[in-house]
Amino acid sequence: MPRLFRMSLLTLPSLLLCMPVVAAPSALSLMRRSDKLHRLPLERVEALMVLQKRGGKPYTRRLVMTTAQDAKKGDKSVIRFAAPANIKNTAMLSVEDQKKDTDEQWLYLPAFRRTRRATSCCAARAVAQHNAG
């Protein structure tokens, strides 16, 4: 075996052992970094939601979501349903509390002209599934 080849076989493993180990960033740290880089103070999204039970008729919901983002105080978002007529103008306000790491949610029901505080696990599901079969 040539001397240079033997020498490189011996030095390569030692070089690899001396190199610092760099861990891949976690998914959460990548998401936080992306959020920080792409944060807009105000966002508006128009969406069409289609709900369908297995083998059932599809129901559509048209909605507009507006989000005001604040890294210090927490984000605020409003989801307002535009269609169908039976849930038109129903709205859900979600306010993020940075200190408590929680969200408060409020639901406006135009048929009753009332605003109600909603539990986070049930609010969106109840509005989206209203009359969905």
Sequence and secondary structure as in RCSB ss.txt:
>XXXX:A:sequence
MPRLFRMSLLTLPSLLLCMPVVAAPSALSLMRRSDKLHRLPLERVEALMVLQKRGGKPYTRRLVMTTAQDAKKGD
KSVIRFAAPANIKNTAMLSVEDQKKDTDEQWLYLPAFRRTRRATSCCAARAVAQHNAG
>XXXX:A:secstr
  HHHHHHHHHHHHHHHHS       HHHHHHHHHHHH  SEEEEEEEEEE  TTS  EEEEEEEEEE  TTT  
EEEEEEEESGGGTT EEEEEEETTTTEEEEEEEETTTTEEEEE TTTHHHHHHHTT  
